[in-house]
Structures are given as C-alpha cells and as structure tokens.
Amino acid sequence: MTEKSGGNQNPIDRKIRLPVFFSKLGLARALHFRVYARLNTQRTYFEEDGALVFEMNVCRVQAARRKKGLDDYPCKSAGLVEYSYFANGIDSRIRTECIGCPPDPHPEDWFCAWRFTLP
C-alpha cells in the first residue's frame, strides 16, 4: 500500500477503510457504498485489460421517465463530473471514460456505463 505524504486520507477512504491508492479494486468496492447502489440496479466487472467497468442497469430516474413516455434524461455531463471526482477520491491516478450515457444511445441492459483505468 502506498501512503500519501503525511498519511492523509479523504473521508471516503477512512469511512470504508481503504488504503491510499487502493486502485480499481477499491473503486469497485466503493461504488457499492453509494446511495445510488441502494436505489438502482448496477454492476461492476473487470475487462481482460484490467479496466473496471461500471454499468447502471436500472436507473430509477430513467425508468420513471420511460414509464411516463418521456425520453431519457441527458445526464452525461453530470455523470462525467460525478464519476471522475468519485474515482479521484478513491485513487487520484484513476482515469474515467464514459462508455455511454444519455443522450448517447445505449443498449437495453444499461442506461449508462463507465470505464475506469490506470495510466
């Protein structure tokens, strides 16, 4: 485990007892502690190249909009900020890439998907 100078950790790290620079494994764990994990259906998995993929399979906001006959809410710009900052809070080396998020077209089995890598 690598420590930051002075051993400082952010509140997320301390809350779920992650070491500094816990990498993509820590991020995979931390994503399931978010409030959204209790409200929506999501999954994480690792690709062959080691990238972590996060999919929001059922989003209650998007599901409610569909039920009302509305188009998906275009949440990509918010997701870019949210997931990048969240990943950075776990490990500042992690890079975030949007695989797809409304208004992007997406398959039926997820509303948005994100890929997390280390340089």
BALOBA-1460 file (C-alpha; in Angstrom, 3 decimals):
// residues 119
<rec num="1" residu="m" x="0.000" y="0.000" z="0.000"/>
<rec num="2" residu="t" x="1.237" y="3.449" z="-0.859"/>
<rec num="3" residu="e" x="0.711" y="6.319" z="1.544"/>
<rec num="4" residu="k" x="0.348" y="9.963" z="0.624"/>
<rec num="5" residu="s" x="2.799" y="12.272" z="2.356"/>
<rec num="6" residu="g" x="1.704" y="12.589" z="5.953"/>
<rec num="7" residu="g" x="-0.639" y="9.599" z="5.560"/>
<rec num="8" residu="n" x="-3.627" y="11.847" z="4.793"/>
<rec num="9" residu="q" x="-6.729" y="10.091" z="3.564"/>
<rec num="10" residu="n" x="-10.012" y="11.554" z="2.400"/>
<rec num="11" residu="p" x="-13.276" y="10.854" z="4.278"/>
<rec num="12" residu="i" x="-14.376" y="8.163" z="1.801"/>
<rec num="13" residu="d" x="-11.156" y="6.201" z="2.369"/>
<rec num="14" residu="r" x="-11.496" y="6.398" z="6.134"/>
<rec num="15" residu="k" x="-15.211" y="5.508" z="6.167"/>
<rec num="16" residu="i" x="-14.824" y="2.222" z="4.308"/>
<rec num="17" residu="r" x="-11.238" y="1.603" z="5.453"/>
<rec num="18" residu="l" x="-9.479" y="1.816" z="2.111"/>
<rec num="19" residu="p" x="-5.748" y="2.378" z="1.971"/>
<rec num="20" residu="v" x="-4.481" y="5.338" z="-0.041"/>
<rec num="21" residu="f" x="-4.086" y="4.447" z="-3.728"/>
<rec num="22" residu="f" x="-6.268" y="1.360" z="-3.403"/>
<rec num="23" residu="s" x="-6.768" y="1.435" z="-7.152"/>
<rec num="24" residu="k" x="-9.630" y="-0.012" z="-9.173"/>
<rec num="25" residu="l" x="-10.431" y="-2.733" z="-6.631"/>
<rec num="26" residu="g" x="-11.112" y="-0.036" z="-4.052"/>
<rec num="27" residu="l" x="-13.238" y="1.880" z="-6.530"/>
<rec num="28" residu="a" x="-15.261" y="-1.247" z="-7.361"/>
<rec num="29" residu="r" x="-15.941" y="-1.697" z="-3.655"/>
<rec num="30" residu="a" x="-16.690" y="1.973" z="-3.017"/>
<rec num="31" residu="l" x="-19.206" y="2.237" z="-5.875"/>
<rec num="32" residu="h" x="-21.431" y="-0.201" z="-3.976"/>
<rec num="33" residu="f" x="-21.439" y="2.064" z="-0.897"/>
<rec num="34" residu="r" x="-23.006" y="4.996" z="-2.768"/>
<rec num="35" residu="v" x="-26.648" y="5.880" z="-2.121"/>
<rec num="36" residu="y" x="-27.399" y="5.101" z="-5.770"/>
<rec num="37" residu="a" x="-26.435" y="1.485" z="-5.128"/>
<rec num="38" residu="r" x="-29.447" y="1.229" z="-2.816"/>
<rec num="39" residu="l" x="-31.818" y="2.945" z="-5.241"/>
<rec num="40" residu="n" x="-30.753" y="1.483" z="-8.584"/>
<rec num="41" residu="t" x="-29.504" y="-1.773" z="-10.034"/>
<rec num="42" residu="q" x="-25.852" y="-1.640" z="-11.027"/>
<rec num="43" residu="r" x="-22.933" y="-3.938" z="-11.689"/>
<rec num="44" residu="t" x="-19.166" y="-3.746" z="-11.862"/>
<rec num="45" residu="y" x="-16.756" y="-6.077" z="-13.612"/>
<rec num="46" residu="f" x="-13.210" y="-6.127" z="-14.871"/>
<rec num="47" residu="e" x="-12.346" y="-6.405" z="-18.555"/>
<rec num="48" residu="e" x="-9.457" y="-8.540" z="-19.805"/>
<rec num="49" residu="d" x="-7.185" y="-5.482" z="-19.998"/>
<rec num="50" residu="g" x="-7.828" y="-4.777" z="-16.298"/>
<rec num="51" residu="a" x="-10.211" y="-1.847" z="-16.799"/>
<rec num="52" residu="l" x="-13.066" y="-1.604" z="-14.317"/>
<rec num="53" residu="v" x="-16.493" y="-1.186" z="-15.929"/>
<rec num="54" residu="f" x="-19.470" y="0.183" z="-14.024"/>
<rec num="55" residu="e" x="-22.972" y="-0.165" z="-15.506"/>
<rec num="56" residu="m" x="-26.164" y="1.419" z="-14.230"/>
<rec num="57" residu="n" x="-28.577" y="-1.303" z="-15.310"/>
<rec num="58" residu="v" x="-31.767" y="0.121" z="-13.820"/>
<rec num="59" residu="c" x="-31.858" y="3.826" z="-13.050"/>
<rec num="60" residu="r" x="-34.992" y="4.835" z="-11.181"/>
<rec num="61" residu="v" x="-34.962" y="8.335" z="-12.746"/>
<rec num="62" residu="q" x="-34.740" y="6.984" z="-16.288"/>
<rec num="63" residu="a" x="-37.227" y="4.191" z="-15.542"/>
<rec num="64" residu="a" x="-39.758" y="6.736" z="-14.252"/>
<rec num="65" residu="r" x="-39.291" y="8.866" z="-17.382"/>
<rec num="66" residu="r" x="-39.838" y="5.857" z="-19.616"/>
<rec num="67" residu="k" x="-42.968" y="4.936" z="-17.705"/>
<rec num="68" residu="k" x="-44.296" y="8.437" z="-18.479"/>
<rec num="69" residu="g" x="-43.351" y="8.103" z="-22.154"/>
<rec num="70" residu="l" x="-40.505" y="10.621" z="-21.892"/>
<rec num="71" residu="d" x="-37.072" y="10.391" z="-23.472"/>
<rec num="72" residu="d" x="-34.077" y="9.571" z="-21.310"/>
<rec num="73" residu="y" x="-32.826" y="12.471" z="-19.233"/>
<rec num="74" residu="p" x="-29.485" y="13.652" z="-20.710"/>
<rec num="75" residu="c" x="-27.295" y="13.095" z="-17.655"/>
<rec num="76" residu="k" x="-23.909" y="12.540" z="-19.330"/>
<rec num="77" residu="s" x="-22.439" y="15.926" z="-18.374"/>
<rec num="78" residu="a" x="-23.312" y="15.376" z="-14.710"/>
<rec num="79" residu="g" x="-22.011" y="11.808" z="-14.826"/>
<rec num="80" residu="l" x="-18.660" y="12.924" z="-16.235"/>
<rec num="81" residu="v" x="-18.160" y="15.179" z="-13.224"/>
<rec num="82" residu="e" x="-19.655" y="12.815" z="-10.652"/>
<rec num="83" residu="y" x="-17.808" y="9.637" z="-11.613"/>
<rec num="84" residu="s" x="-14.492" y="11.369" z="-12.331"/>
<rec num="85" residu="y" x="-14.476" y="13.078" z="-8.942"/>
<rec num="86" residu="f" x="-15.657" y="9.968" z="-7.125"/>
<rec num="87" residu="a" x="-12.931" y="7.825" z="-8.716"/>
<rec num="88" residu="n" x="-10.341" y="10.511" z="-7.996"/>
<rec num="89" residu="g" x="-11.417" y="10.487" z="-4.355"/>
<rec num="90" residu="i" x="-10.540" y="6.797" z="-4.172"/>
<rec num="91" residu="d" x="-7.310" y="6.958" z="-6.173"/>
<rec num="92" residu="s" x="-6.073" y="10.109" z="-7.902"/>
<rec num="93" residu="r" x="-4.426" y="8.008" z="-10.623"/>
<rec num="94" residu="i" x="-7.713" y="6.565" z="-11.955"/>
<rec num="95" residu="r" x="-8.935" y="7.887" z="-15.306"/>
<rec num="96" residu="t" x="-12.664" y="7.898" z="-16.102"/>
<rec num="97" residu="e" x="-14.160" y="7.310" z="-19.544"/>
<rec num="98" residu="c" x="-17.834" y="7.352" z="-20.500"/>
<rec num="99" residu="i" x="-18.792" y="4.259" z="-22.488"/>
<rec num="100" residu="g" x="-22.291" y="5.628" z="-22.976"/>
<rec num="101" residu="c" x="-24.772" y="7.793" z="-21.111"/>
<rec num="102" residu="p" x="-27.893" y="9.668" z="-22.247"/>
<rec num="103" residu="p" x="-28.181" y="11.478" z="-24.571"/>
<rec num="104" residu="d" x="-25.919" y="8.782" z="-26.116"/>
<rec num="105" residu="p" x="-27.694" y="5.728" z="-27.480"/>
<rec num="106" residu="h" x="-27.355" y="2.732" z="-25.174"/>
<rec num="107" residu="p" x="-28.369" y="-0.923" z="-25.119"/>
<rec num="108" residu="e" x="-31.445" y="-2.055" z="-23.220"/>
<rec num="109" residu="d" x="-29.428" y="-3.686" z="-20.416"/>
<rec num="110" residu="w" x="-27.936" y="-0.414" z="-19.082"/>
<rec num="111" residu="f" x="-28.612" y="3.313" z="-19.051"/>
<rec num="112" residu="c" x="-25.043" y="4.449" z="-18.534"/>
<rec num="113" residu="a" x="-21.682" y="2.739" z="-18.385"/>
<rec num="114" residu="w" x="-18.255" y="3.972" z="-17.325"/>
<rec num="115" residu="r" x="-14.721" y="2.600" z="-17.713"/>
<rec num="116" residu="f" x="-12.031" y="3.260" z="-15.138"/>
<rec num="117" residu="t" x="-8.354" y="2.730" z="-15.939"/>
<rec num="118" residu="l" x="-4.923" y="3.428" z="-14.568"/>
<rec num="119" residu="p" x="-2.390" y="5.120" z="-16.863"/>
